[in-house]
Amino acid sequence: MSRIFTTSVASVYPHYVTKVEKKGRTKAELDQVIEWLTGFDEPALSGHLAAGTTFEDFFADARLNPHASLITGVVCGVRVELVDDPLMQKIRYLDKLVDELAKGKSMDRILRA
């Protein structure tokens, strides 16, 4: 089992915020991307962050967007569409969306509209 599964989302979230804000994007845009992927609105996301929810439990509670399978590309040298473990794939989907936001992609492209 990967260590990331038992890592709290709250311990990684500030790094996501820093990453996107350094590139001129906002926390609100990040939260919108997370909501698109997981179904967690701002109060639900805040609750998970406050509770110290692990990635494993975070994605167990999530209603994954039906278009998540359209997320493709490479994160940390790994093609997200080829990740075997379903939980690791969801974590990589999130990483990929954060990367796309930080790289300045338009929201409609990130959200696979």
C-alpha positions as CSV (number, residue, x, y, z in Angstrom):
1,M,0.0,0.0,0.0
2,S,1.3,3.4,-0.9
3,R,2.0,5.9,1.9
4,I,-0.1,8.6,0.1
5,F,-3.2,6.6,0.9
6,T,-2.9,7.2,4.6
7,T,-1.7,10.8,4.2
8,S,-4.2,13.4,5.1
9,V,-5.6,15.6,2.3
10,A,-5.1,18.6,4.6
11,S,-1.4,18.0,4.7
12,V,-1.1,18.2,0.9
13,Y,-3.9,20.8,0.2
14,P,-1.7,23.8,1.1
15,H,0.9,22.7,-1.4
16,Y,-1.8,22.6,-4.1
17,V,-2.9,26.1,-3.1
18,T,0.7,27.4,-3.2
19,K,1.4,25.7,-6.6
20,V,-1.7,27.3,-8.3
21,E,-1.3,30.7,-6.6
22,K,2.3,31.0,-7.7
23,K,1.0,30.7,-11.3
24,G,-1.6,33.3,-10.8
25,R,-4.6,31.0,-10.2
26,T,-6.8,31.1,-7.1
27,K,-7.8,28.9,-4.2
28,A,-11.4,29.2,-5.5
29,E,-10.4,27.8,-8.9
30,L,-8.6,24.9,-7.1
31,D,-11.6,24.2,-5.0
32,Q,-13.8,24.3,-8.2
33,V,-11.5,21.7,-9.8
34,I,-11.6,19.5,-6.6
35,E,-15.4,19.8,-6.6
36,W,-15.7,18.8,-10.2
37,L,-13.6,15.7,-9.6
38,T,-15.0,14.6,-6.2
39,G,-18.4,16.2,-5.9
40,F,-17.3,17.9,-2.6
41,D,-18.5,21.5,-2.4
42,E,-16.7,24.1,-0.3
43,P,-18.3,23.1,3.0
44,A,-17.7,19.4,2.4
45,L,-14.1,20.0,1.4
46,S,-13.5,22.2,4.4
47,G,-15.0,19.4,6.6
48,H,-12.6,16.8,5.2
49,L,-9.6,19.2,5.6
50,A,-10.6,20.0,9.2
51,A,-11.1,16.3,10.0
52,G,-7.7,15.3,8.7
53,T,-9.4,12.8,6.2
54,T,-6.9,10.5,4.5
55,F,-6.7,10.3,0.7
56,E,-8.2,6.7,1.0
57,D,-11.2,7.9,2.9
58,F,-11.5,11.1,0.9
59,F,-11.9,9.2,-2.3
60,A,-14.1,6.5,-0.7
61,D,-16.6,9.3,0.1
62,A,-16.2,11.1,-3.2
63,R,-18.7,10.9,-6.1
64,L,-16.1,10.7,-8.9
65,N,-17.1,12.8,-11.9
66,P,-18.3,10.5,-14.8
67,H,-15.9,12.4,-17.1
68,A,-12.8,11.7,-14.9
69,S,-11.7,9.0,-17.3
70,L,-11.1,11.8,-19.9
71,I,-8.2,12.9,-17.7
72,T,-5.1,11.7,-19.5
73,G,-1.4,12.6,-19.5
74,V,1.7,12.2,-17.4
75,V,2.1,13.0,-13.7
76,C,5.5,12.2,-12.0
77,G,6.5,10.2,-15.1
78,V,3.3,8.0,-14.9
79,R,0.5,8.0,-17.5
80,V,-2.6,8.6,-15.3
81,E,-4.9,6.5,-17.7
82,L,-2.6,3.5,-17.2
83,V,-2.5,3.5,-13.3
84,D,-3.7,0.0,-12.2
85,D,-4.7,0.8,-8.6
86,P,-8.1,2.6,-8.6
87,L,-7.3,4.8,-5.6
88,M,-3.9,5.7,-6.9
89,Q,-5.5,6.6,-10.2
90,K,-7.9,9.0,-8.5
91,I,-5.1,10.7,-6.6
92,R,-3.2,11.0,-9.9
93,Y,-6.3,12.5,-11.5
94,L,-6.3,15.2,-8.8
95,D,-2.6,15.8,-9.3
96,K,-3.1,16.2,-13.1
97,L,-5.9,18.6,-12.6
98,V,-3.8,20.7,-10.2
99,D,-1.0,20.7,-12.8
100,E,-3.3,21.8,-15.6
101,L,-4.6,24.6,-13.4
102,A,-1.1,25.7,-12.5
103,K,-0.1,25.6,-16.2
104,G,-2.8,28.1,-17.1
105,K,-5.2,25.8,-18.9
106,S,-8.7,27.3,-19.2
107,M,-11.3,26.0,-16.7
108,D,-13.5,24.5,-19.4
109,R,-10.6,22.5,-20.7
110,I,-9.6,21.4,-17.2
111,L,-13.2,20.4,-16.4
112,R,-13.5,18.5,-19.6
113,A,-16.5,20.6,-20.7
